[in-house]
Amino acid sequence: MMLSDEISRALDKEIETIKNSLAYGSASDYHTYMNCVGRIAGIEWAKAEIKNITKRMLDEEDDD
């Protein structure tokens, strides 16, 4: 298993934790809710970047 897969799995776990806390009413106000949504969006962005960088690096290795 690749390092990027392990990172992605850890990030997915964090997203699920945030989603579960939202589902159980942890966001007491709109600011807290938006903070959680922003964290999820940031983690999703990071996952996509890790995937893109990993793919690019592997493609460069194949070209060598």
mmCIF file of the N, C-alpha and C atoms, coordinates in Angstrom:
data_MODEL
# 
_entry.id   MODEL 
# 
loop_
_atom_site.group_PDB 
_atom_site.id 
_atom_site.type_symbol 
_atom_site.label_atom_id 
_atom_site.label_alt_id 
_atom_site.label_comp_id 
_atom_site.label_asym_id 
_atom_site.label_entity_id 
_atom_site.label_seq_id 
_atom_site.pdbx_PDB_ins_code 
_atom_site.Cartn_x 
_atom_site.Cartn_y 
_atom_site.Cartn_z 
_atom_site.occupancy 
_atom_site.B_iso_or_equiv 
_atom_site.pdbx_formal_charge 
_atom_site.auth_seq_id 
_atom_site.auth_comp_id 
_atom_site.auth_asym_id 
_atom_site.auth_atom_id 
_atom_site.pdbx_PDB_model_num 
ATOM 1   N N  . MET A 1 1  ? 0.842   -1.178 0.000   1.00 0.00 ? 1  MET A N  1 
ATOM 2   C CA . MET A 1 1  ? 0.000   0.000  0.000   1.00 0.00 ? 1  MET A CA 1 
ATOM 3   C C  . MET A 1 1  ? 0.886   1.239  0.000   1.00 0.00 ? 1  MET A C  1 
ATOM 4   N N  . MET A 1 2  ? 0.470   2.221  -0.759  1.00 0.00 ? 2  MET A N  1 
ATOM 5   C CA . MET A 1 2  ? 1.257   3.438  -0.887  1.00 0.00 ? 2  MET A CA 1 
ATOM 6   C C  . MET A 1 2  ? 1.007   4.391  0.275   1.00 0.00 ? 2  MET A C  1 
ATOM 7   N N  . LEU A 1 3  ? 1.981   5.241  0.504   1.00 0.00 ? 3  LEU A N  1 
ATOM 8   C CA . LEU A 1 3  ? 1.867   6.247  1.558   1.00 0.00 ? 3  LEU A CA 1 
ATOM 9   C C  . LEU A 1 3  ? 0.651   7.136  1.326   1.00 0.00 ? 3  LEU A C  1 
ATOM 10  N N  . SER A 1 4  ? 0.410   7.513  0.078   1.00 0.00 ? 4  SER A N  1 
ATOM 11  C CA . SER A 1 4  ? -0.736  8.389  -0.215  1.00 0.00 ? 4  SER A CA 1 
ATOM 12  C C  . SER A 1 4  ? -2.060  7.720  0.150   1.00 0.00 ? 4  SER A C  1 
ATOM 13  N N  . ASP A 1 5  ? -2.130  6.400  0.011   1.00 0.00 ? 5  ASP A N  1 
ATOM 14  C CA . ASP A 1 5  ? -3.342  5.671  0.399   1.00 0.00 ? 5  ASP A CA 1 
ATOM 15  C C  . ASP A 1 5  ? -3.551  5.726  1.909   1.00 0.00 ? 5  ASP A C  1 
ATOM 16  N N  . GLU A 1 6  ? -2.472  5.608  2.649   1.00 0.00 ? 6  GLU A N  1 
ATOM 17  C CA . GLU A 1 6  ? -2.556  5.683  4.114   1.00 0.00 ? 6  GLU A CA 1 
ATOM 18  C C  . GLU A 1 6  ? -2.989  7.081  4.559   1.00 0.00 ? 6  GLU A C  1 
ATOM 19  N N  . ILE A 1 7  ? -2.420  8.086  3.913   1.00 0.00 ? 7  ILE A N  1 
ATOM 20  C CA . ILE A 1 7  ? -2.789  9.462  4.244   1.00 0.00 ? 7  ILE A CA 1 
ATOM 21  C C  . ILE A 1 7  ? -4.258  9.698  3.921   1.00 0.00 ? 7  ILE A C  1 
ATOM 22  N N  . SER A 1 8  ? -4.682  9.240  2.747   1.00 0.00 ? 8  SER A N  1 
ATOM 23  C CA . SER A 1 8  ? -6.079  9.411  2.339   1.00 0.00 ? 8  SER A CA 1 
ATOM 24  C C  . SER A 1 8  ? -7.021  8.732  3.322   1.00 0.00 ? 8  SER A C  1 
ATOM 25  N N  . ARG A 1 9  ? -6.665  7.565  3.772   1.00 0.00 ? 9  ARG A N  1 
ATOM 26  C CA . ARG A 1 9  ? -7.507  6.847  4.739   1.00 0.00 ? 9  ARG A CA 1 
ATOM 27  C C  . ARG A 1 9  ? -7.609  7.614  6.062   1.00 0.00 ? 9  ARG A C  1 
ATOM 28  N N  . ALA A 1 10 ? -6.488  8.178  6.510   1.00 0.00 ? 10 ALA A N  1 
ATOM 29  C CA . ALA A 1 10 ? -6.510  8.960  7.750   1.00 0.00 ? 10 ALA A CA 1 
ATOM 30  C C  . ALA A 1 10 ? -7.364  10.215 7.584   1.00 0.00 ? 10 ALA A C  1 
ATOM 31  N N  . LEU A 1 11 ? -7.271  10.854 6.421   1.00 0.00 ? 11 LEU A N  1 
ATOM 32  C CA . LEU A 1 11 ? -8.072  12.047 6.173   1.00 0.00 ? 11 LEU A CA 1 
ATOM 33  C C  . LEU A 1 11 ? -9.555  11.699 6.067   1.00 0.00 ? 11 LEU A C  1 
ATOM 34  N N  . ASP A 1 12 ? -9.870  10.577 5.440   1.00 0.00 ? 12 ASP A N  1 
ATOM 35  C CA . ASP A 1 12 ? -11.260 10.123 5.371   1.00 0.00 ? 12 ASP A CA 1 
ATOM 36  C C  . ASP A 1 12 ? -11.832 9.889  6.762   1.00 0.00 ? 12 ASP A C  1 
ATOM 37  N N  . LYS A 1 13 ? -11.002 9.336  7.643   1.00 0.00 ? 13 LYS A N  1 
ATOM 38  C CA . LYS A 1 13 ? -11.436 9.084  9.013   1.00 0.00 ? 13 LYS A CA 1 
ATOM 39  C C  . LYS A 1 13 ? -11.754 10.401 9.727   1.00 0.00 ? 13 LYS A C  1 
ATOM 40  N N  . GLU A 1 14 ? -10.933 11.418 9.501   1.00 0.00 ? 14 GLU A N  1 
ATOM 41  C CA . GLU A 1 14 ? -11.178 12.719 10.117  1.00 0.00 ? 14 GLU A CA 1 
ATOM 42  C C  . GLU A 1 14 ? -12.457 13.344 9.564   1.00 0.00 ? 14 GLU A C  1 
ATOM 43  N N  . ILE A 1 15 ? -12.678 13.228 8.268   1.00 0.00 ? 15 ILE A N  1 
ATOM 44  C CA . ILE A 1 15 ? -13.914 13.748 7.664   1.00 0.00 ? 15 ILE A CA 1 
ATOM 45  C C  . ILE A 1 15 ? -15.123 13.070 8.296   1.00 0.00 ? 15 ILE A C  1 
ATOM 46  N N  . GLU A 1 16 ? -15.073 11.769 8.457   1.00 0.00 ? 16 GLU A N  1 
ATOM 47  C CA . GLU A 1 16 ? -16.193 11.050 9.074   1.00 0.00 ? 16 GLU A CA 1 
ATOM 48  C C  . GLU A 1 16 ? -16.421 11.497 10.507  1.00 0.00 ? 16 GLU A C  1 
ATOM 49  N N  . THR A 1 17 ? -15.353 11.762 11.232  1.00 0.00 ? 17 THR A N  1 
ATOM 50  C CA . THR A 1 17 ? -15.473 12.246 12.605  1.00 0.00 ? 17 THR A CA 1 
ATOM 51  C C  . THR A 1 17 ? -16.197 13.590 12.637  1.00 0.00 ? 17 THR A C  1 
ATOM 52  N N  . ILE A 1 18 ? -15.815 14.484 11.727  1.00 0.00 ? 18 ILE A N  1 
ATOM 53  C CA . ILE A 1 18 ? -16.459 15.792 11.668  1.00 0.00 ? 18 ILE A CA 1 
ATOM 54  C C  . ILE A 1 18 ? -17.927 15.645 11.272  1.00 0.00 ? 18 ILE A C  1 
ATOM 55  N N  . LYS A 1 19 ? -18.195 14.820 10.267  1.00 0.00 ? 19 LYS A N  1 
ATOM 56  C CA . LYS A 1 19 ? -19.582 14.607 9.826   1.00 0.00 ? 19 LYS A CA 1 
ATOM 57  C C  . LYS A 1 19 ? -20.435 14.024 10.945  1.00 0.00 ? 19 LYS A C  1 
ATOM 58  N N  . ASN A 1 20 ? -19.891 13.072 11.670  1.00 0.00 ? 20 ASN A N  1 
ATOM 59  C CA . ASN A 1 20 ? -20.641 12.471 12.775  1.00 0.00 ? 20 ASN A CA 1 
ATOM 60  C C  . ASN A 1 20 ? -20.932 13.487 13.872  1.00 0.00 ? 20 ASN A C  1 
ATOM 61  N N  . SER A 1 21 ? -19.963 14.322 14.169  1.00 0.00 ? 21 SER A N  1 
ATOM 62  C CA . SER A 1 21 ? -20.206 15.322 15.207  1.00 0.00 ? 21 SER A CA 1 
ATOM 63  C C  . SER A 1 21 ? -21.274 16.315 14.756  1.00 0.00 ? 21 SER A C  1 
ATOM 64  N N  . LEU A 1 22 ? -21.283 16.658 13.469  1.00 0.00 ? 22 LEU A N  1 
ATOM 65  C CA . LEU A 1 22 ? -22.344 17.524 12.951  1.00 0.00 ? 22 LEU A CA 1 
ATOM 66  C C  . LEU A 1 22 ? -23.705 16.834 13.041  1.00 0.00 ? 22 LEU A C  1 
ATOM 67  N N  . ALA A 1 23 ? -23.718 15.556 12.700  1.00 0.00 ? 23 ALA A N  1 
ATOM 68  C CA . ALA A 1 23 ? -24.978 14.806 12.723  1.00 0.00 ? 23 ALA A CA 1 
ATOM 69  C C  . ALA A 1 23 ? -25.557 14.719 14.135  1.00 0.00 ? 23 ALA A C  1 
ATOM 70  N N  . TYR A 1 24 ? -24.692 14.729 15.133  1.00 0.00 ? 24 TYR A N  1 
ATOM 71  C CA . TYR A 1 24 ? -25.163 14.632 16.509  1.00 0.00 ? 24 TYR A CA 1 
ATOM 72  C C  . TYR A 1 24 ? -25.317 15.988 17.181  1.00 0.00 ? 24 TYR A C  1 
ATOM 73  N N  . GLY A 1 25 ? -25.303 17.052 16.358  1.00 0.00 ? 25 GLY A N  1 
ATOM 74  C CA . GLY A 1 25 ? -25.630 18.373 16.879  1.00 0.00 ? 25 GLY A CA 1 
ATOM 75  C C  . GLY A 1 25 ? -24.517 19.131 17.557  1.00 0.00 ? 25 GLY A C  1 
ATOM 76  N N  . SER A 1 26 ? -23.286 18.858 17.204  1.00 0.00 ? 26 SER A N  1 
ATOM 77  C CA . SER A 1 26 ? -22.189 19.558 17.866  1.00 0.00 ? 26 SER A CA 1 
ATOM 78  C C  . SER A 1 26 ? -22.091 21.024 17.457  1.00 0.00 ? 26 SER A C  1 
ATOM 79  N N  . ALA A 1 27 ? -22.650 21.369 16.312  1.00 0.00 ? 27 ALA A N  1 
ATOM 80  C CA . ALA A 1 27 ? -22.600 22.763 15.854  1.00 0.00 ? 27 ALA A CA 1 
ATOM 81  C C  . ALA A 1 27 ? -23.724 23.547 16.525  1.00 0.00 ? 27 ALA A C  1 
ATOM 82  N N  . SER A 1 28 ? -23.372 24.272 17.556  1.00 0.00 ? 28 SER A N  1 
ATOM 83  C CA . SER A 1 28 ? -24.381 24.992 18.334  1.00 0.00 ? 28 SER A CA 1 
ATOM 84  C C  . SER A 1 28 ? -24.818 26.293 17.671  1.00 0.00 ? 28 SER A C  1 
ATOM 85  N N  . ASP A 1 29 ? -24.011 26.765 16.709  1.00 0.00 ? 29 ASP A N  1 
ATOM 86  C CA . ASP A 1 29 ? -24.380 27.979 15.998  1.00 0.00 ? 29 ASP A CA 1 
ATOM 87  C C  . ASP A 1 29 ? -23.852 27.909 14.566  1.00 0.00 ? 29 ASP A C  1 
ATOM 88  N N  . TYR A 1 30 ? -24.224 28.898 13.796  1.00 0.00 ? 30 TYR A N  1 
ATOM 89  C CA . TYR A 1 30 ? -23.865 28.911 12.368  1.00 0.00 ? 30 TYR A CA 1 
ATOM 90  C C  . TYR A 1 30 ? -22.358 29.002 12.177  1.00 0.00 ? 30 TYR A C  1 
ATOM 91  N N  . HIS A 1 31 ? -21.675 29.772 12.995  1.00 0.00 ? 31 HIS A N  1 
ATOM 92  C CA . HIS A 1 31 ? -20.219 29.907 12.890  1.00 0.00 ? 31 HIS A CA 1 
ATOM 93  C C  . HIS A 1 31 ? -19.533 28.552 13.082  1.00 0.00 ? 31 HIS A C  1 
ATOM 94  N N  . THR A 1 32 ? -19.946 27.809 14.064  1.00 0.00 ? 32 THR A N  1 
ATOM 95  C CA . THR A 1 32 ? -19.366 26.491 14.320  1.00 0.00 ? 32 THR A CA 1 
ATOM 96  C C  . THR A 1 32 ? -19.649 25.539 13.162  1.00 0.00 ? 32 THR A C  1 
ATOM 97  N N  . TYR A 1 33 ? -20.861 25.588 12.649  1.00 0.00 ? 33 TYR A N  1 
ATOM 98  C CA . TYR A 1 33 ? -21.233 24.766 11.498  1.00 0.00 ? 33 TYR A CA 1 
ATOM 99  C C  . TYR A 1 33 ? -20.346 25.095 10.298  1.00 0.00 ? 33 TYR A C  1 
ATOM 100 N N  . MET A 1 34 ? -20.191 26.381 10.004  1.00 0.00 ? 34 MET A N  1 
ATOM 101 C CA . MET A 1 34 ? -19.372 26.787 8.858   1.00 0.00 ? 34 MET A CA 1 
ATOM 102 C C  . MET A 1 34 ? -17.907 26.393 9.056   1.00 0.00 ? 34 MET A C  1 
ATOM 103 N N  . ASN A 1 35 ? -17.442 26.436 10.291  1.00 0.00 ? 35 ASN A N  1 
ATOM 104 C CA . ASN A 1 35 ? -16.083 26.003 10.579  1.00 0.00 ? 35 ASN A CA 1 
ATOM 105 C C  . ASN A 1 35 ? -15.906 24.531 10.235  1.00 0.00 ? 35 ASN A C  1 
ATOM 106 N N  . CYS A 1 36 ? -16.857 23.710 10.617  1.00 0.00 ? 36 CYS A N  1 
ATOM 107 C CA . CYS A 1 36 ? -16.795 22.274 10.324  1.00 0.00 ? 36 CYS A CA 1 
ATOM 108 C C  . CYS A 1 36 ? -16.848 22.015 8.822   1.00 0.00 ? 36 CYS A C  1 
ATOM 109 N N  . VAL A 1 37 ? -17.733 22.722 8.140   1.00 0.00 ? 37 VAL A N  1 
ATOM 110 C CA . VAL A 1 37 ? -17.842 22.571 6.688   1.00 0.00 ? 37 VAL A CA 1 
ATOM 111 C C  . VAL A 1 37 ? -16.534 22.989 6.018   1.00 0.00 ? 37 VAL A C  1 
ATOM 112 N N  . GLY A 1 38 ? -15.942 24.062 6.493   1.00 0.00 ? 38 GLY A N  1 
ATOM 113 C CA . GLY A 1 38 ? -14.662 24.519 5.956   1.00 0.00 ? 38 GLY A CA 1 
ATOM 114 C C  . GLY A 1 38 ? -13.545 23.519 6.186   1.00 0.00 ? 38 GLY A C  1 
ATOM 115 N N  . ARG A 1 39 ? -13.551 22.903 7.349   1.00 0.00 ? 39 ARG A N  1 
ATOM 116 C CA . ARG A 1 39 ? -12.542 21.871 7.628   1.00 0.00 ? 39 ARG A CA 1 
ATOM 117 C C  . ARG A 1 39 ? -12.698 20.699 6.671   1.00 0.00 ? 39 ARG A C  1 
ATOM 118 N N  . ILE A 1 40 ? -13.930 20.269 6.434   1.00 0.00 ? 40 ILE A N  1 
ATOM 119 C CA . ILE A 1 40 ? -14.171 19.169 5.504   1.00 0.00 ? 40 ILE A CA 1 
ATOM 120 C C  . ILE A 1 40 ? -13.694 19.556 4.101   1.00 0.00 ? 40 ILE A C  1 
ATOM 121 N N  . ALA A 1 41 ? -14.028 20.763 3.672   1.00 0.00 ? 41 ALA A N  1 
ATOM 122 C CA . ALA A 1 41 ? -13.612 21.227 2.350   1.00 0.00 ? 41 ALA A CA 1 
ATOM 123 C C  . ALA A 1 41 ? -12.089 21.264 2.241   1.00 0.00 ? 41 ALA A C  1 
ATOM 124 N N  . GLY A 1 42 ? -11.432 21.723 3.282   1.00 0.00 ? 42 GLY A N  1 
ATOM 125 C CA . GLY A 1 42 ? -9.966  21.773 3.283   1.00 0.00 ? 42 GLY A CA 1 
ATOM 126 C C  . GLY A 1 42 ? -9.341  20.393 3.215   1.00 0.00 ? 42 GLY A C  1 
ATOM 127 N N  . ILE A 1 43 ? -9.903  19.461 3.947   1.00 0.00 ? 43 ILE A N  1 
ATOM 128 C CA . ILE A 1 43 ? -9.387  18.090 3.933   1.00 0.00 ? 43 ILE A CA 1 
ATOM 129 C C  . ILE A 1 43 ? -9.603  17.467 2.560   1.00 0.00 ? 43 ILE A C  1 
ATOM 130 N N  . GLU A 1 44 ? -10.771 17.704 1.958   1.00 0.00 ? 44 GLU A N  1 
ATOM 131 C CA . GLU A 1 44 ? -11.031 17.182 0.611   1.00 0.00 ? 44 GLU A CA 1 
ATOM 132 C C  . GLU A 1 44 ? -10.039 17.765 -0.392  1.00 0.00 ? 44 GLU A C  1 
ATOM 133 N N  . TRP A 1 45 ? -9.743  19.058 -0.269  1.00 0.00 ? 45 TRP A N  1 
ATOM 134 C CA . TRP A 1 45 ? -8.757  19.689 -1.141  1.00 0.00 ? 45 TRP A CA 1 
ATOM 135 C C  . TRP A 1 45 ? -7.386  19.034 -0.957  1.00 0.00 ? 45 TRP A C  1 
ATOM 136 N N  . ALA A 1 46 ? -6.996  18.816 0.281   1.00 0.00 ? 46 ALA A N  1 
ATOM 137 C CA . ALA A 1 46 ? -5.702  18.196 0.571   1.00 0.00 ? 46 ALA A CA 1 
ATOM 138 C C  . ALA A 1 46 ? -5.629  16.789 -0.021  1.00 0.00 ? 46 ALA A C  1 
ATOM 139 N N  . LYS A 1 47 ? -6.712  16.026 0.097   1.00 0.00 ? 47 LYS A N  1 
ATOM 140 C CA . LYS A 1 47 ? -6.734  14.681 -0.480  1.00 0.00 ? 47 LYS A CA 1 
ATOM 141 C C  . LYS A 1 47 ? -6.515  14.730 -1.984  1.00 0.00 ? 47 LYS A C  1 
ATOM 142 N N  . ALA A 1 48 ? -7.190  15.652 -2.661  1.00 0.00 ? 48 ALA A N  1 
ATOM 143 C CA . ALA A 1 48 ? -7.059  15.772 -4.108  1.00 0.00 ? 48 ALA A CA 1 
ATOM 144 C C  . ALA A 1 48 ? -5.637  16.170 -4.487  1.00 0.00 ? 48 ALA A C  1 
ATOM 145 N N  . GLU A 1 49 ? -5.041  17.088 -3.751  1.00 0.00 ? 49 GLU A N  1 
ATOM 146 C CA . GLU A 1 49 ? -3.680  17.518 -4.037  1.00 0.00 ? 49 GLU A CA 1 
ATOM 147 C C  . GLU A 1 49 ? -2.680  16.383 -3.832  1.00 0.00 ? 49 GLU A C  1 
ATOM 148 N N  . ILE A 1 50 ? -2.848  15.626 -2.768  1.00 0.00 ? 50 ILE A N  1 
ATOM 149 C CA . ILE A 1 50 ? -1.963  14.494 -2.509  1.00 0.00 ? 50 ILE A CA 1 
ATOM 150 C C  . ILE A 1 50 ? -2.064  13.477 -3.639  1.00 0.00 ? 50 ILE A C  1 
ATOM 151 N N  . LYS A 1 51 ? -3.289  13.220 -4.080  1.00 0.00 ? 51 LYS A N  1 
ATOM 152 C CA . LYS A 1 51 ? -3.499  12.281 -5.178  1.00 0.00 ? 51 LYS A CA 1 
ATOM 153 C C  . LYS A 1 51 ? -2.834  12.784 -6.456  1.00 0.00 ? 51 LYS A C  1 
ATOM 154 N N  . ASN A 1 52 ? -3.003  14.062 -6.775  1.00 0.00 ? 52 ASN A N  1 
ATOM 155 C CA . ASN A 1 52 ? -2.415  14.636 -7.979  1.00 0.00 ? 52 ASN A CA 1 
ATOM 156 C C  . ASN A 1 52 ? -0.895  14.626 -7.937  1.00 0.00 ? 52 ASN A C  1 
ATOM 157 N N  . ILE A 1 53 ? -0.333  15.018 -6.819  1.00 0.00 ? 53 ILE A N  1 
ATOM 158 C CA . ILE A 1 53 ? 1.123   15.049 -6.672  1.00 0.00 ? 53 ILE A CA 1 
ATOM 159 C C  . ILE A 1 53 ? 1.692   13.646 -6.771  1.00 0.00 ? 53 ILE A C  1 
ATOM 160 N N  . THR A 1 54 ? 1.061   12.695 -6.103  1.00 0.00 ? 54 THR A N  1 
ATOM 161 C CA . THR A 1 54 ? 1.527   11.306 -6.142  1.00 0.00 ? 54 THR A CA 1 
ATOM 162 C C  . THR A 1 54 ? 1.488   10.770 -7.562  1.00 0.00 ? 54 THR A C  1 
ATOM 163 N N  . LYS A 1 55 ? 0.397   11.020 -8.268  1.00 0.00 ? 55 LYS A N  1 
ATOM 164 C CA . LYS A 1 55 ? 0.268   10.549 -9.649  1.00 0.00 ? 55 LYS A CA 1 
ATOM 165 C C  . LYS A 1 55 ? 1.350   11.169 -10.523 1.00 0.00 ? 55 LYS A C  1 
ATOM 166 N N  . ARG A 1 56 ? 1.559   12.475 -10.376 1.00 0.00 ? 56 ARG A N  1 
ATOM 167 C CA . ARG A 1 56 ? 2.570   13.161 -11.174 1.00 0.00 ? 56 ARG A CA 1 
ATOM 168 C C  . ARG A 1 56 ? 3.964   12.598 -10.902 1.00 0.00 ? 56 ARG A C  1 
ATOM 169 N N  . MET A 1 57 ? 4.274   12.352 -9.637  1.00 0.00 ? 57 MET A N  1 
ATOM 170 C CA . MET A 1 57 ? 5.588   11.820 -9.282  1.00 0.00 ? 57 MET A CA 1 
ATOM 171 C C  . MET A 1 57 ? 5.775   10.410 -9.826  1.00 0.00 ? 57 MET A C  1 
ATOM 172 N N  . LEU A 1 58 ? 4.744   9.597  -9.743  1.00 0.00 ? 58 LEU A N  1 
ATOM 173 C CA . LEU A 1 58 ? 4.836   8.238  -10.269 1.00 0.00 ? 58 LEU A CA 1 
ATOM 174 C C  . LEU A 1 58 ? 4.969   8.248  -11.792 1.00 0.00 ? 58 LEU A C  1 
ATOM 175 N N  . ASP A 1 59 ? 4.269   9.157  -12.451 1.00 0.00 ? 59 ASP A N  1 
ATOM 176 C CA . ASP A 1 59 ? 4.386   9.270  -13.898 1.00 0.00 ? 59 ASP A CA 1 
ATOM 177 C C  . ASP A 1 59 ? 5.794   9.709  -14.301 1.00 0.00 ? 59 ASP A C  1 
ATOM 178 N N  . GLU A 1 60 ? 6.407   10.608 -13.524 1.00 0.00 ? 60 GLU A N  1 
ATOM 179 C CA . GLU A 1 60 ? 7.770   11.040 -13.796 1.00 0.00 ? 60 GLU A CA 1 
ATOM 180 C C  . GLU A 1 60 ? 8.752   9.903  -13.619 1.00 0.00 ? 60 GLU A C  1 
ATOM 181 N N  . GLU A 1 61 ? 8.528   9.056  -12.614 1.00 0.00 ? 61 GLU A N  1 
ATOM 182 C CA . GLU A 1 61 ? 9.390   7.890  -12.411 1.00 0.00 ? 61 GLU A CA 1 
ATOM 183 C C  . GLU A 1 61 ? 9.297   6.933  -13.581 1.00 0.00 ? 61 GLU A C  1 
ATOM 184 N N  . ASP A 1 62 ? 8.091   6.763  -14.116 1.00 0.00 ? 62 ASP A N  1 
ATOM 185 C CA . ASP A 1 62 ? 7.899   5.863  -15.245 1.00 0.00 ? 62 ASP A CA 1 
ATOM 186 C C  . ASP A 1 62 ? 8.591   6.379  -16.497 1.00 0.00 ? 62 ASP A C  1 
ATOM 187 N N  . ASP A 1 63 ? 8.696   7.697  -16.618 1.00 0.00 ? 63 ASP A N  1 
ATOM 188 C CA . ASP A 1 63 ? 9.343   8.298  -17.780 1.00 0.00 ? 63 ASP A CA 1 
ATOM 189 C C  . ASP A 1 63 ? 10.854  8.130  -17.742 1.00 0.00 ? 63 ASP A C  1 
ATOM 190 N N  . ASP A 1 64 ? 11.423  7.918  -16.558 1.00 0.00 ? 64 ASP A N  1 
ATOM 191 C CA . ASP A 1 64 ? 12.882  7.770  -16.420 1.00 0.00 ? 64 ASP A CA 1 
ATOM 192 C C  . ASP A 1 64 ? 13.357  6.433  -16.823 1.00 0.00 ? 64 ASP A C  1 
# 
